[in-house]
């Protein structure tokens, strides 16, 4: 039986009633009223609670609508309103971690509210039921216990989402225990005798939860052995297993790929005499795009040819099902987990030199200022004249500009148009982990960014814009690549951070990408530049796939889709199928099932993209910890990249690795945390730690299992003693956390 909630009434006194009250309540009062209500509230209840007169109720409706448009309230019916971002009484949730008591932490699978999704503390499962493991999805009854906190109780388990545990096995007298590799899991699992699969000390294992006690350590069964943590080649396997990335293709999919035959010319446009070339990294194996440019009257003719994956991957086939499940390829330092089997990804769909390959192509004409004049799509047969690396193209052009003159001239024109458009160009150098022949980490170095990289990027962006425009012209569904403007909450945080650097930021409704880019140019070549770029990245919304178009904020484009990488992205394959259907280029276009599931597919592939990004980042963190574990006790230069009430995040200059300097590792002082200014200040010493501040730290701990790094101060601060042992210094507000490594901040590529 449901408990009836009473709608709270605005507090009034006799004196207040007697006084002349304002006709309408203030916006803050309305927001507080809805927050205290904890349920849907009818407009008449709002009017009654604030004693709004009948003649003012129309104005009250207008005020509620303005709050709705601002995102401060949420419409829950015709005249029903609620606090925004509330979860329903029951919802599908996914387990993301395990707390120190062994209980599951979850988040809603679908979250449309502002900011991060709320955390859900799951009740222990019933006696005899297996505990919930990370990755498990359950339908849960939810009870709100705080502004962004809920309690959850399992109503129904989703059978195909049982969840799994990945960790390091340690044998014990009664079986073993598993130390999780995921930093969000704060407790170990016990393995009963007979369920260990004879795993040995230090082996990385995958396990599944077993029924056991409601409280206390949870039991698990080892189901797979993945290698040892000392072997660098096991690092990517940990990330693959932890994030549930499919590693093996079904037999049916492999057979379909192996039966594939080369594409005949047929009715295709013959491009084999056109000197198209591929430009990729030196370690690339799947070449899915080729380019050509020539000078014409008043501008340039560009052709971008893309591997015709739709010819081989038919809707509803075994290959199609595997590709949709994976969503995209995943890239690690030692391996690639491809979206398609090798017979296609590295074979018939790879645009290898001097071999006939089917393609979809777009012919584009631009003027000398880089503005597109026209475009035309077709289905062709091509033969790459050369396979070039970025370094080769760059070196050849610099030694003799006449060799690739038209390619680079077209690029410089497109770059001019990009600058005129005003895009956001974040400068976030990627770190490349290089493995030796023995599989061990040999070096960690910045990945160079040459004009040749940017050339390919600009050609691909233009082709992607043309694809979106063409599908709109044809009235075909389009899988858009969308990027929303930053949310008001994120902009406020960014504005507060920039204020500490004496930099102002326009209001959100006036903000354009060029305004953010102007700030990046202001700090370019200064010590704060890396941190400003990183902070601005965190302020951005996440780019995703959607069947509805909202534009791409970062690129300052009104319409954009992914067309250029169908070997490694399912979204591009759908765009190819839509073009084939709209232009009547064959019978292998969009199927009725594709159309019916377009929205669900957008959500699926946006999720798999985030999964791949997290797995790649976690893998890089572990490789860095593995690389640094032999340098414990050494001193490193770095910069403060995050300030919390628990301590400091520090990013090392040499490797780009991030770690945590806990409050307990700071000198003995009364440390005060200022959230607005993002500083930690010592009351006695008056020493201040702030964002972007240079700092020298000592590496105290490197844990390849989780990828965590712990730092200590390199030397005592003037006038302060070393940190007290066993009892960390205090910080206000809040209590200091124990000195445990925190996850490094995610590094994302610029939104495309």
C-alpha positions as CSV (number, residue, x, y, z in Angstrom):
1,X,0.0,0.0,0.0
2,X,1.5,3.3,-1.1
3,X,2.0,6.0,1.5
4,X,0.2,9.3,0.7
5,X,2.4,12.3,0.7
6,X,1.0,15.6,1.9
7,X,1.8,18.6,-0.3
8,X,3.9,21.0,1.9
9,X,2.4,24.4,2.4
10,X,4.4,27.6,2.3
11,X,5.1,28.7,5.8
12,X,3.2,31.9,6.7
13,X,2.5,33.8,9.9
14,X,-0.5,35.8,10.9
15,X,1.6,38.9,10.6
16,X,2.7,37.9,7.1
17,X,-0.9,37.2,6.1
18,X,-2.0,40.6,7.3
19,X,0.7,42.4,5.5
20,X,0.5,43.1,1.8
21,X,2.0,40.0,0.2
22,X,3.6,40.1,-3.3
23,X,1.3,38.8,-6.1
24,X,3.6,36.0,-7.0
25,X,6.3,34.0,-5.1
26,X,9.9,34.3,-6.1
27,X,11.7,31.8,-8.3
28,X,13.9,30.5,-5.5
29,X,10.8,30.0,-3.3
30,X,9.1,28.0,-5.9
31,X,12.2,25.8,-6.5
32,X,12.5,25.2,-2.7
33,X,8.8,24.4,-2.5
34,X,9.1,21.7,-5.2
35,X,12.2,20.3,-3.7
36,X,10.5,19.9,-0.3
37,X,7.4,18.4,-1.9
38,X,9.3,15.3,-3.1
39,X,6.5,14.5,-5.6
40,X,4.5,15.9,-8.5
41,X,2.7,19.1,-7.5
42,X,-0.5,20.5,-9.2
43,X,-0.5,24.1,-10.2
44,X,-3.5,24.7,-7.9
45,X,-1.5,23.4,-5.0
46,X,1.3,25.9,-5.8
47,X,-1.3,28.7,-6.0
48,X,-2.9,27.6,-2.7
49,X,0.4,27.2,-0.9
50,X,1.5,30.8,-1.8
51,X,-1.9,32.4,-1.5
52,X,-1.9,33.4,-5.1
53,X,-5.0,35.3,-6.0
54,X,-7.3,34.1,-8.8
55,X,-6.5,37.1,-11.0
56,X,-2.8,36.3,-10.7
57,X,-2.9,32.6,-11.6
58,X,-2.4,33.2,-15.3
59,X,0.8,35.0,-14.4
60,X,1.8,32.1,-12.1
61,X,1.4,29.7,-15.0
62,X,3.7,31.9,-17.0
63,X,6.3,31.9,-14.2
64,X,6.2,28.1,-14.0
65,X,6.7,27.9,-17.8
66,X,9.7,30.2,-17.6
67,X,11.2,28.0,-14.8
68,X,10.5,25.0,-17.0
69,X,12.3,26.5,-20.0
70,X,15.3,27.4,-17.7
71,X,15.4,23.8,-16.5
72,X,14.6,24.7,-12.9
73,X,11.4,22.7,-12.9
74,X,10.1,19.7,-14.9
75,X,6.6,19.3,-16.3
76,X,5.1,16.0,-15.1
77,X,1.6,16.4,-16.6
78,X,-0.8,18.9,-18.0
79,X,-0.7,21.1,-14.9
80,X,1.7,19.0,-12.8
81,X,5.3,20.1,-12.0
82,X,8.2,18.5,-10.1
83,X,11.8,19.2,-9.2
84,X,14.0,18.4,-12.3
85,X,16.1,15.3,-12.5
86,X,14.1,13.2,-10.1
87,X,14.1,9.4,-10.7
88,X,10.8,7.5,-10.8
89,X,9.7,5.2,-8.1
90,X,11.1,2.2,-10.1
91,X,13.7,2.2,-12.9
92,X,16.3,0.1,-14.7
93,X,19.7,0.6,-13.0
94,X,23.2,-0.6,-13.6
95,X,25.7,-1.6,-11.0
96,X,28.9,0.5,-11.3
97,X,30.9,-0.4,-8.2
98,X,31.1,-2.0,-4.7
99,X,31.5,0.0,-1.5
100,X,33.7,-0.8,1.5
101,X,30.9,-2.9,3.0
102,X,30.6,-5.1,0.0
103,X,27.3,-3.5,-1.2
104,X,26.5,-2.5,-4.7
105,X,26.5,1.1,-6.0
106,X,24.4,1.8,-9.1
107,X,23.3,4.5,-11.5
108,X,20.1,4.8,-13.7
109,X,20.6,3.4,-17.2
110,X,18.6,6.4,-18.5
111,X,19.3,9.8,-17.1
112,X,17.9,13.1,-18.7
113,X,18.4,15.3,-15.7
114,X,21.0,18.1,-15.2
115,X,24.6,17.2,-14.2
116,X,25.8,13.7,-13.2
117,X,23.2,10.9,-12.5
118,X,22.4,10.3,-8.9
119,X,24.1,7.5,-7.0
120,X,21.9,4.6,-5.9
121,X,22.9,2.6,-2.8
122,X,21.5,-0.9,-3.4
123,X,20.1,-3.0,-0.5
124,X,21.7,-6.4,0.0
125,X,20.2,-9.1,-2.1
126,X,17.9,-11.6,-0.5
127,X,19.5,-14.6,1.3
128,X,20.4,-17.3,-1.2
129,X,20.7,-14.8,-4.1
130,X,24.0,-14.0,-5.7
131,X,25.4,-10.6,-4.9
132,X,25.2,-7.9,-7.6
133,X,28.4,-7.4,-9.5
134,X,29.6,-4.4,-11.6
135,X,27.8,-4.5,-15.0
136,X,24.7,-6.2,-13.6
137,X,21.4,-4.5,-14.6
138,X,18.3,-4.8,-12.4
139,X,14.8,-3.3,-12.3
140,X,14.8,-1.6,-8.9
141,X,12.4,0.2,-6.6
142,X,13.9,3.6,-5.6
143,X,13.6,5.8,-2.6
144,X,15.1,9.3,-2.5
145,X,17.4,9.9,0.5
146,X,19.2,13.0,-0.6
147,X,19.5,15.6,-3.4
148,X,21.5,13.2,-5.5
149,X,21.2,10.0,-3.6
150,X,18.7,7.1,-3.7
151,X,18.3,3.7,-2.0
152,X,17.5,0.9,-4.4
153,X,15.9,-2.5,-3.8
154,X,16.0,-5.2,-6.6
155,X,12.6,-6.0,-8.1
156,X,13.7,-8.1,-11.0
157,X,17.1,-9.2,-12.4
158,X,17.9,-8.9,-16.1
159,X,19.1,-12.4,-16.9
160,X,21.5,-11.4,-19.7
161,X,23.2,-8.7,-17.6
162,X,24.5,-10.8,-14.7
163,X,27.6,-8.7,-14.2
164,X,31.1,-10.0,-13.5
165,X,34.2,-9.4,-11.4
166,X,37.7,-8.8,-12.7
167,X,40.6,-8.9,-10.3
168,X,43.9,-10.3,-9.0
169,X,43.7,-13.8,-7.5
170,X,45.4,-14.5,-4.1
171,X,45.2,-18.1,-2.8
172,X,44.2,-18.7,0.8
173,X,43.8,-21.8,3.0
174,X,40.1,-22.1,2.2
175,X,40.2,-21.2,-1.5
176,X,41.2,-17.6,-2.4
177,X,40.3,-14.0,-2.6
178,X,40.0,-11.6,-5.5
179,X,41.4,-8.1,-5.3
180,X,39.3,-6.0,-7.8
181,X,41.0,-4.1,-10.6
182,X,38.3,-1.5,-10.6
183,X,39.0,1.4,-8.2
184,X,35.3,1.9,-7.7
185,X,35.1,-1.5,-5.9
186,X,36.2,-1.0,-2.3
187,X,36.0,-4.6,-1.1
188,X,37.4,-8.0,-2.0
189,X,35.5,-11.1,-3.0
190,X,36.1,-14.6,-1.5
191,X,36.5,-17.7,-3.6
192,X,35.4,-21.0,-2.0
193,X,37.6,-24.1,-2.4
194,X,36.8,-25.9,-5.6
195,X,35.8,-22.6,-7.4
196,X,39.3,-21.3,-8.1
197,X,39.9,-22.9,-11.5
198,X,43.4,-23.6,-10.1
199,X,44.3,-19.9,-10.4
200,X,47.7,-19.0,-9.0
201,X,49.0,-16.1,-7.0
202,X,48.9,-12.8,-9.0
203,X,46.8,-14.1,-11.9
204,X,44.2,-11.8,-13.4
205,X,40.8,-13.6,-13.3
206,X,37.3,-13.0,-14.3
207,X,34.7,-14.3,-11.8
208,X,30.9,-14.4,-11.3
209,X,29.1,-13.8,-8.0
210,X,27.7,-16.8,-6.1
211,X,24.8,-17.0,-3.7
212,X,25.9,-16.3,-0.1
213,X,25.4,-14.3,3.0
214,X,23.5,-11.0,2.8
215,X,26.2,-9.2,4.8
216,X,29.9,-9.5,4.9
217,X,32.3,-10.6,2.1
218,X,30.6,-11.9,-1.0
219,X,31.6,-15.3,-2.6
220,X,32.5,-15.6,-6.3
221,X,33.5,-18.4,-8.8
222,X,36.5,-18.0,-11.1
223,X,35.4,-18.4,-14.7
224,X,38.4,-17.3,-16.7
225,X,42.1,-16.7,-16.3
226,X,43.5,-13.7,-18.2
227,X,47.2,-13.6,-17.4
228,X,49.4,-12.0,-14.8
229,X,49.7,-8.4,-13.9
230,X,53.5,-8.4,-14.4
231,X,52.9,-9.1,-18.1
232,X,52.1,-5.8,-19.9
233,X,50.1,-7.7,-22.5
234,X,47.5,-8.5,-19.8
235,X,46.8,-4.8,-19.2
236,X,44.5,-4.4,-22.2
237,X,42.8,-7.8,-21.4
238,X,41.9,-6.4,-17.9
239,X,40.2,-3.3,-19.5
240,X,38.5,-5.5,-22.1
241,X,37.1,-7.9,-19.4
242,X,36.3,-5.2,-16.9
243,X,34.2,-3.1,-19.4
244,X,32.6,-6.2,-21.0
245,X,33.9,-5.6,-24.5
246,X,33.1,-8.6,-26.8
247,X,36.4,-10.2,-27.9
248,X,35.4,-13.1,-30.1
249,X,33.0,-13.1,-33.1
250,X,30.3,-15.7,-33.5
251,X,31.1,-18.6,-35.9
252,X,28.4,-17.4,-38.2
253,X,29.9,-13.9,-38.5
254,X,33.4,-15.2,-39.1
255,X,32.0,-17.5,-41.9
256,X,30.2,-14.6,-43.5
257,X,33.4,-12.6,-43.6
258,X,35.5,-15.4,-45.0
259,X,33.0,-16.1,-47.8
260,X,33.1,-12.4,-49.0
261,X,34.3,-11.8,-52.5
262,X,35.9,-8.7,-54.1
263,X,33.5,-6.0,-55.4
264,X,32.9,-6.1,-59.2
265,X,32.6,-2.9,-61.2
266,X,29.1,-3.4,-62.4
267,X,27.2,-0.1,-62.4
268,X,29.7,1.6,-60.1
269,X,31.7,4.7,-61.1
270,X,35.2,3.7,-62.1
271,X,37.7,5.7,-60.0
272,X,40.7,3.4,-60.6
273,X,42.6,5.9,-62.7
274,X,42.2,8.6,-60.0
275,X,45.4,8.8,-57.9
276,X,43.7,8.5,-54.5
277,X,46.0,7.9,-51.5
278,X,45.4,6.7,-47.9
279,X,47.1,8.6,-45.1
280,X,47.2,6.9,-41.7
281,X,49.4,6.2,-38.7
282,X,52.4,3.9,-39.3
283,X,50.8,1.1,-37.2
284,X,47.3,1.3,-38.9
285,X,46.1,-1.8,-40.6
286,X,42.5,-0.8,-41.6
287,X,42.6,1.9,-44.3
288,X,39.0,3.1,-44.7
289,X,39.5,6.5,-46.3
290,X,41.4,7.8,-49.3
291,X,41.7,11.4,-50.5
292,X,42.4,13.4,-53.7
293,X,42.6,17.1,-54.4
294,X,43.2,19.2,-57.5
295,X,43.3,22.9,-58.3
296,X,40.3,24.1,-60.5
297,X,39.0,27.4,-61.5
298,X,38.1,29.5,-58.4
299,X,39.0,26.8,-56.0
300,X,39.6,23.1,-55.5
301,X,38.0,19.7,-56.4
302,X,38.2,17.2,-53.5
303,X,37.3,13.6,-53.5
304,X,37.0,11.5,-50.3
305,X,36.5,7.7,-51.0
306,X,35.4,5.5,-48.1
307,X,35.4,1.7,-47.9
308,X,32.0,0.2,-49.0
309,X,31.3,-1.8,-45.8
310,X,27.6,-1.9,-46.5
311,X,28.2,-4.1,-49.5
312,X,29.5,-6.8,-47.1
313,X,27.6,-6.2,-43.9
314,X,23.9,-6.7,-44.7
315,X,21.1,-5.6,-42.3
316,X,20.1,-8.4,-40.0
317,X,23.1,-10.6,-40.9
318,X,25.4,-12.2,-38.3
319,X,28.0,-9.7,-39.2
320,X,25.5,-6.8,-38.7
321,X,24.5,-8.1,-35.2
322,X,28.1,-8.4,-34.1
323,X,28.9,-4.9,-35.4
324,X,26.0,-3.3,-33.7
325,X,26.8,-5.0,-30.4
326,X,30.3,-3.8,-30.5
327,X,29.4,-0.3,-31.9
328,X,33.0,0.5,-32.7
329,X,36.5,-0.8,-32.7
330,X,38.6,-0.4,-29.5
331,X,42.3,0.6,-29.7
332,X,44.9,-0.4,-27.1
333,X,48.7,-0.1,-27.2
334,X,49.2,-3.9,-27.9
335,X,46.0,-4.8,-29.8
336,X,42.8,-3.7,-31.5
337,X,39.4,-5.2,-30.8
338,X,37.8,-4.6,-34.2
339,X,34.1,-4.0,-35.0
340,X,34.4,-6.4,-38.0
341,X,36.3,-9.7,-38.4
342,X,39.9,-9.4,-39.8
343,X,38.9,-10.9,-43.2
344,X,37.0,-7.6,-43.7
345,X,38.6,-5.0,-41.5
346,X,42.1,-5.8,-42.7
347,X,41.1,-7.4,-45.9
348,X,38.4,-6.6,-48.4
349,X,37.3,-3.4,-46.7
350,X,40.8,-2.1,-46.3
351,X,41.8,0.3,-49.1
352,X,45.2,-1.3,-49.8
353,X,47.5,0.0,-52.5
354,X,47.1,-1.4,-56.0
355,X,44.0,-3.5,-55.2
356,X,40.5,-2.9,-56.4
357,X,38.1,-1.9,-53.7
358,X,34.5,-1.0,-53.5
359,X,33.8,2.5,-52.1
360,X,31.3,5.2,-51.5
361,X,32.7,8.6,-52.5
362,X,31.8,12.2,-52.3
363,X,33.1,14.8,-54.8
364,X,33.2,18.3,-53.3
365,X,34.1,21.7,-54.8
366,X,35.3,24.5,-52.5
367,X,36.4,28.1,-53.2
368,X,39.8,29.5,-52.3
369,X,38.4,30.5,-48.9
370,X,37.4,27.0,-48.1
371,X,33.6,27.4,-48.4
372,X,31.8,24.5,-50.1
373,X,30.2,25.2,-53.4
374,X,28.7,21.8,-54.2
375,X,28.9,18.1,-53.6
376,X,27.9,14.8,-55.2
377,X,27.8,11.3,-53.8
378,X,28.3,8.0,-55.7
379,X,29.3,4.3,-55.4
380,X,32.5,3.4,-57.1
381,X,35.4,1.1,-57.6
382,X,38.8,2.5,-56.7
383,X,42.5,1.5,-56.5
384,X,44.7,3.3,-54.0
385,X,47.8,4.6,-55.6
386,X,49.8,4.7,-52.4
387,X,49.7,4.0,-48.6
388,X,51.3,7.0,-46.8
389,X,51.8,7.8,-43.2
390,X,51.3,11.2,-41.6
391,X,55.0,11.5,-41.1
392,X,55.8,10.6,-44.7
393,X,53.3,13.1,-46.2
394,X,54.6,15.9,-43.9
395,X,58.2,15.2,-44.7
396,X,57.6,15.0,-48.5
397,X,55.7,18.3,-48.5
398,X,58.3,20.1,-46.4
399,X,61.1,18.8,-48.7
400,X,59.3,19.6,-51.9
401,X,56.0,21.5,-51.6
402,X,55.2,20.7,-55.2
403,X,54.6,17.0,-54.4
404,X,51.4,17.4,-52.4
405,X,50.7,21.0,-53.3
406,X,47.0,20.6,-54.1
407,X,46.2,18.5,-51.0
408,X,47.8,21.1,-48.7
409,X,46.5,24.1,-50.6
410,X,42.9,22.7,-50.2
411,X,43.6,22.0,-46.5
412,X,44.8,25.6,-45.9
413,X,41.6,26.9,-47.6
414,X,39.5,24.6,-45.3
415,X,41.5,25.8,-42.3
416,X,40.7,29.4,-43.3
417,X,37.0,28.6,-43.3
418,X,37.3,26.8,-40.0
419,X,38.8,29.9,-38.4
420,X,36.1,32.1,-39.9
421,X,33.4,29.8,-38.5
422,X,34.9,30.0,-35.0
423,X,35.4,26.4,-33.7
424,X,36.7,25.2,-30.3
425,X,40.2,23.8,-30.8
426,X,41.3,22.2,-27.6
427,X,45.0,21.6,-27.3
428,X,45.2,18.2,-25.4
429,X,48.3,16.3,-26.5
430,X,47.7,12.5,-26.4
431,X,50.3,10.2,-24.8
432,X,51.4,7.2,-26.8
433,X,52.4,4.1,-24.9
434,X,55.2,2.2,-26.8
435,X,55.7,-1.5,-26.0
436,X,59.0,-3.3,-26.7
437,X,59.3,-6.7,-28.3
438,X,59.1,-8.3,-24.9
439,X,55.7,-6.7,-24.3
440,X,57.0,-4.4,-21.6
441,X,56.4,-0.6,-21.6
442,X,59.4,0.9,-23.4
443,X,58.4,4.6,-23.3
444,X,55.5,7.0,-22.9
445,X,55.7,10.0,-25.2
446,X,53.4,12.7,-26.6
447,X,51.8,11.8,-29.9
448,X,52.8,14.4,-32.5
449,X,50.1,16.5,-34.2
450,X,51.2,17.5,-37.7
451,X,49.6,19.5,-40.4
452,X,49.1,16.2,-42.2
453,X,46.9,15.0,-39.3
454,X,44.8,18.2,-39.5
455,X,44.6,17.9,-43.3
456,X,42.9,14.5,-43.1
457,X,40.7,15.8,-40.2
458,X,39.4,18.8,-42.3
459,X,38.8,16.6,-45.4
460,X,36.8,14.1,-43.2
461,X,34.8,16.9,-41.5
462,X,33.7,18.4,-44.8
463,X,32.7,14.9,-46.1
464,X,30.7,14.3,-42.9
465,X,28.9,17.6,-43.3
466,X,28.0,16.7,-46.9
467,X,26.6,13.4,-45.7
468,X,24.3,15.1,-43.2
469,X,23.2,17.7,-45.8
470,X,22.6,15.0,-48.4
471,X,20.4,12.9,-46.2
472,X,18.3,15.9,-45.2
473,X,17.9,16.8,-48.9
474,X,16.8,13.2,-49.6
475,X,14.5,13.2,-46.6
476,X,16.2,10.1,-45.3
477,X,16.9,9.3,-41.6
478,X,20.3,10.4,-40.5
479,X,22.4,9.2,-37.5
480,X,23.6,12.7,-36.5
481,X,26.8,13.3,-34.5
482,X,25.5,15.9,-32.0
483,X,27.3,18.0,-29.5
484,X,25.2,20.2,-27.2
485,X,26.4,23.5,-25.7
486,X,27.8,23.3,-22.1
487,X,25.1,23.1,-19.4
488,X,24.5,26.1,-17.1
489,X,26.0,24.2,-14.2
490,X,29.2,23.3,-16.1
491,X,29.5,26.9,-17.4
492,X,29.2,28.2,-13.8
493,X,32.1,26.0,-12.7
494,X,34.2,27.0,-15.7
495,X,33.4,30.7,-15.1
496,X,34.5,30.3,-11.4
497,X,37.7,28.7,-12.5
498,X,38.5,31.3,-15.1
499,X,37.8,34.0,-12.6
500,X,40.8,32.8,-10.5
501,X,42.9,33.6,-13.6
502,X,41.2,37.0,-14.0
503,X,39.5,35.8,-17.2
504,X,35.8,36.6,-17.8
505,X,33.3,34.5,-19.7
506,X,30.2,35.5,-21.6
507,X,26.7,34.5,-20.3
508,X,25.6,31.1,-21.6
509,X,22.9,32.4,-23.9
510,X,25.5,34.5,-25.7
511,X,28.3,32.0,-25.8
512,X,29.8,30.8,-29.1
513,X,32.7,28.3,-29.6
514,X,34.9,31.2,-30.8
515,X,34.6,32.8,-27.3
516,X,36.0,29.7,-25.7
517,X,38.7,29.4,-28.3
518,X,39.6,33.0,-27.7
519,X,40.3,32.2,-24.1
520,X,42.5,29.2,-25.2
521,X,44.5,31.6,-27.4
522,X,44.9,34.0,-24.4
523,X,46.6,31.4,-22.3
524,X,48.5,29.6,-25.1
525,X,52.2,29.1,-24.3
526,X,51.6,30.0,-20.7
527,X,52.0,27.6,-17.7
528,X,48.3,27.5,-17.2
529,X,47.5,26.5,-20.8
530,X,47.3,22.7,-20.2
531,X,45.0,23.1,-17.2
532,X,42.7,25.6,-19.0
533,X,42.4,23.2,-21.9
534,X,41.6,20.3,-19.6
535,X,39.1,22.3,-17.6
536,X,37.4,23.6,-20.7
537,X,37.1,20.0,-21.9
538,X,35.4,19.0,-18.7
539,X,32.9,21.8,-19.2
540,X,31.8,20.4,-22.5
541,X,28.8,18.2,-23.1
542,X,29.6,14.7,-24.4
543,X,29.2,14.3,-28.1
544,X,26.9,11.4,-29.0
545,X,24.7,9.9,-31.7
546,X,21.1,10.8,-32.2
547,X,18.4,10.6,-34.9
548,X,17.3,14.2,-34.1
549,X,19.6,17.0,-35.0
550,X,20.7,19.7,-32.4
551,X,23.9,20.7,-34.2
552,X,27.5,20.3,-33.2
553,X,28.6,23.1,-30.7
554,X,32.4,22.3,-30.7
555,X,32.7,22.4,-34.5
556,X,30.2,25.2,-34.9
557,X,28.2,23.2,-37.4
558,X,24.4,23.2,-37.8
559,X,24.4,19.6,-39.1
560,X,27.0,16.9,-38.9
561,X,27.1,13.1,-39.2
562,X,29.8,10.4,-39.3
563,X,30.4,9.0,-42.7
564,X,34.1,8.4,-43.1
565,X,34.9,5.3,-40.9
566,X,32.4,2.4,-41.4
567,X,35.1,-0.2,-40.7
568,X,35.4,1.0,-37.1
569,X,32.1,2.8,-36.4
570,X,28.5,1.4,-36.7
571,X,27.1,4.9,-37.0
572,X,29.0,5.4,-40.3
573,X,27.6,2.2,-41.6
574,X,24.0,3.4,-41.0
575,X,24.8,6.7,-42.8
576,X,26.1,4.7,-45.8
577,X,23.0,2.6,-45.9
578,X,20.8,5.7,-45.7
579,X,22.7,7.2,-48.6
580,X,22.4,4.0,-50.6
581,X,18.6,4.0,-50.1
582,X,18.2,7.7,-50.8
583,X,20.3,7.8,-53.9
584,X,19.1,4.4,-55.1
585,X,22.6,3.0,-55.3
586,X,21.7,-0.6,-54.5
587,X,19.4,-2.9,-52.5
588,X,21.6,-3.0,-49.4
589,X,20.4,0.2,-47.8
590,X,18.4,0.8,-44.7
591,X,16.1,-2.1,-43.7
592,X,12.7,-1.8,-41.9
593,X,14.4,-3.0,-38.7
594,X,17.1,-0.3,-39.1
595,X,14.4,2.3,-39.3
596,X,12.3,0.9,-36.4
597,X,15.3,0.7,-34.1
598,X,17.1,4.0,-35.0
599,X,16.6,5.7,-31.7
600,X,17.6,2.5,-29.7
601,X,20.6,2.1,-31.9
602,X,21.7,5.7,-31.3
603,X,21.6,5.0,-27.5
604,X,23.4,1.7,-28.0
605,X,26.3,3.0,-30.0
606,X,26.7,6.1,-27.9
607,X,27.1,3.8,-24.9
608,X,29.6,1.5,-26.6
609,X,31.6,4.6,-27.6
610,X,31.8,5.7,-24.0
611,X,32.6,2.1,-23.0
612,X,35.6,2.1,-25.4
613,X,36.8,5.5,-24.2
614,X,36.8,4.4,-20.6
615,X,38.5,1.1,-21.4
616,X,41.2,2.8,-23.4
617,X,41.7,5.4,-20.6
618,X,41.9,2.7,-17.9
619,X,44.3,0.7,-20.0
620,X,46.6,3.8,-20.4
621,X,46.4,4.5,-16.6
622,X,47.5,0.9,-15.9
623,X,50.3,1.0,-18.5
624,X,51.6,4.3,-16.9
625,X,51.5,2.7,-13.4
626,X,53.3,-0.3,-14.8
627,X,55.9,2.0,-16.4
628,X,56.4,3.9,-13.1
629,X,56.3,1.1,-10.6
630,X,60.1,0.7,-10.8
631,X,60.6,4.4,-9.9
632,X,59.1,4.4,-6.5
633,X,60.8,7.1,-4.3
634,X,61.9,9.2,-7.3
635,X,61.0,13.0,-7.5
636,X,58.9,14.3,-10.4
637,X,57.8,17.7,-11.6
638,X,54.2,18.2,-12.2
639,X,51.2,20.6,-11.9
640,X,48.2,20.6,-9.6
641,X,45.4,19.5,-11.9
642,X,42.6,19.2,-9.2
643,X,41.9,20.5,-5.8
644,X,39.5,18.7,-3.4
645,X,38.8,18.7,0.3
646,X,40.7,15.4,0.5
647,X,43.9,16.5,-1.2
648,X,45.4,17.3,-4.6
649,X,45.4,15.7,-8.0
650,X,48.8,16.1,-9.7
651,X,49.7,15.5,-13.3
652,X,53.3,14.7,-14.0
653,X,55.1,16.7,-16.7
654,X,57.2,13.9,-18.0
655,X,54.6,11.2,-18.7
656,X,51.2,12.9,-18.3
657,X,50.3,10.4,-15.6
658,X,47.9,11.6,-13.0
659,X,47.9,10.6,-9.3
660,X,46.7,11.8,-5.9
661,X,48.5,13.6,-3.1
662,X,46.3,13.0,-0.1
663,X,45.6,15.4,2.8
664,X,47.5,13.0,5.1
665,X,50.6,13.5,2.9
666,X,50.6,17.3,3.2
667,X,52.6,19.1,5.9
668,X,51.0,19.4,9.4
669,X,48.7,22.5,9.2
670,X,45.0,23.4,9.3
671,X,44.1,23.2,5.6
672,X,41.0,25.0,4.4
673,X,39.4,24.1,1.1
674,X,37.8,26.9,-0.9
675,X,35.6,25.3,-3.6
676,X,34.9,28.5,-5.5
677,X,38.6,29.4,-5.8
678,X,39.7,25.8,-6.0
679,X,42.4,26.2,-3.4
680,X,43.8,24.6,-0.3
681,X,45.1,27.2,2.2
682,X,47.2,26.5,5.3
683,X,45.9,28.6,8.2
684,X,49.2,28.8,10.0
685,X,51.6,28.7,7.1
686,X,49.4,30.7,4.8
687,X,50.7,28.5,2.0
688,X,48.2,28.1,-0.8
689,X,47.8,25.2,-3.3
690,X,45.9,26.2,-6.4
691,X,45.1,24.9,-9.9
692,X,48.0,24.8,-12.4
693,X,50.5,25.5,-9.7
694,X,53.9,23.8,-10.3
695,X,54.7,21.2,-7.7
696,X,57.4,18.6,-7.1
697,X,56.3,15.3,-5.7
698,X,57.7,12.0,-4.7
699,X,56.2,8.8,-6.1
700,X,55.1,6.8,-3.1
701,X,53.0,4.1,-4.8
702,X,52.2,2.8,-8.3
703,X,49.5,0.1,-8.6
704,X,49.3,-1.5,-12.1
705,X,46.3,-3.5,-10.8
706,X,44.1,-0.4,-10.6
707,X,46.2,2.2,-12.4
708,X,46.4,4.4,-9.3
709,X,49.4,6.6,-8.3
710,X,50.0,8.0,-4.9
711,X,52.3,10.9,-4.3
712,X,54.0,12.6,-1.3
713,X,55.5,16.0,-0.9
714,X,59.0,16.2,-2.2
715,X,60.1,18.4,0.7
716,X,58.6,20.1,3.7
717,X,57.2,23.6,3.3
718,X,59.0,26.5,5.0
719,X,57.9,26.7,8.7
720,X,55.9,23.5,8.6
721,X,56.7,20.1,10.0
722,X,56.2,16.8,8.0
723,X,52.8,15.3,8.0
724,X,51.7,13.5,11.2
725,X,51.7,9.7,10.9
726,X,48.5,7.9,11.3
727,X,46.3,10.9,11.6
728,X,45.9,13.2,8.6
729,X,45.7,16.9,8.8
730,X,42.2,18.4,9.0
731,X,40.5,20.1,6.2
732,X,37.4,22.2,6.2
733,X,34.7,21.7,5.1
734,X,34.4,17.9,5.4
735,X,36.8,15.2,6.7
736,X,40.0,14.2,5.1
737,X,39.9,11.0,3.2
738,X,42.5,8.2,3.8
739,X,45.4,8.3,1.5
740,X,44.0,6.1,-1.3
741,X,44.6,6.7,-5.0
742,X,41.8,8.4,-6.8
743,X,40.9,7.8,-10.5
744,X,42.8,10.1,-12.9
745,X,40.6,12.6,-14.7
746,X,39.3,11.2,-18.1
747,X,41.1,12.6,-21.1
748,X,38.9,12.8,-24.2
749,X,39.7,13.7,-27.7
750,X,38.3,16.9,-29.1
751,X,34.7,16.4,-29.9
752,X,34.1,15.1,-33.4
